Amino acid sequence: MSEETTSRESTDSPAAQQPARLGHPMIFANLVVSDVKAATAVYRALGWKENQVFRDETTSSMEVSDAIIVLLLEESKFAQFKDRDSYRPGGPREVLNCLQCTSKENVDELLSRVRVAGAKVTREAEAQGPMYCAAFDDLDGHGWELMWMAPPRSPRWGNKGCRPRRPRYFFSA
């Protein structure tokens, strides 16, 4: 095979055609809820901090971590941001959120908090191969997976297992 052919094939490969990944320092998950006060109480009971800046009578902002924010929006508020029908509580699942936990004990503790908060445990904690998982639905049926996994140590994770570095930025009240 000539160098020209090898070069052409390598630039025609899917990996060569894919653009570079852009930076995304945070994720904001917007969930439509039927009662923002009740939904906020559930997420507060999980230990998530309510951000006082991004809130009003129909919206609550819950800090899951330094990089994950869950916005709870009543239908009237949520409707301002979209041009099609949205999820209806109890309807078909649109998305399943998965949180990586730092330990098996963390999974168990969150599941205990779910019960106390009145949310619905949909799968008890159990080992699934190299993972330890559980699941729950909030009051409006939004699905959450809780997962702990200890992958082999690798340079990608700083040889400390599956614990990415925390970002050094965030907004505050």
VENHU-V334511 format. One line per field, one symbol per residue. ss: DSSP state (~ for helix, > for strand, _ for the rest). A space follows every 10 residues. Layout:
# VENHU-V334511
ss = ???
This chain:
# VENHU-V334511
ss = __~~~~~~~~ ~~_~~~~___ ______>>>> >>>__~~~~~ ~~~~~___>> >>>>>>__>> >>>____>>> >>>>~~~~~~ ~_________ _____>>>>> ___~~~~~~~ ~~~~~~~__> >>>>>>>>__ >>>>>>>___ __>>>>>>>_ ____~~~___ __________ ___
